[in-house]
């Protein structure tokens, strides 16, 4: 009984092996044919392969080359745009990806986002800055830490860390605000005392700078 079952199993395995051999014989892959590509076309592609790839196009936004300044987001239109019937249209030669826009009721944050998306900028605000103020606009004084400021959570600024302005003179403050795109408030030219105090900051040990540091303590 046992030998019979063994024999039957052996015969079945032999049949399976024969079937596999037949399948392999039918599916044997013949050698690939020779490349039919004409020699002229092959040489053309070989020549293209030796040509260096073209230089990558400059994908920086159009506004990338502009100098940082305190933008006047209350202006009627961005630079090189024309106001017609309350709508700002791009001027001649301006290739803007954005359609004509009404800025009258737009917030500062929305105008900044428009600049980023459309590659055009609002004009710079004129006049001097009130460097006698403790901090740039949108920044708060860090209490008990000398002349130190930090941006508020909703402030749009390149620099996000707290900053100490100890020993900064007028030129240093001007350079910093342009680098960080965080600007001091405009100076009221009618307040002559305030203007004199701000100008005194050109000397880091002058009266204005000293008073400002003492007031921040």
ABEGO torsion letter per residue (X at the ends): XAAAAAAAAAAAAAAAAAAAAAAAAAABBBBBBBBABBAAAAAAAAAAAABBBBBBBBABBAAAABBBBBBBAABABBBGBBBBGGBBBBBBGBBBABBBBBAAABBAAAAAAAAAAAGBBBBBBBEBBBAABABBBGBBBBBGAEBBBBBBAABBBABABBBBABGBBAAAAAAAAAAAGBBBBBBBAABAAAAAAAAAAABAABAAAAAAAAAAX
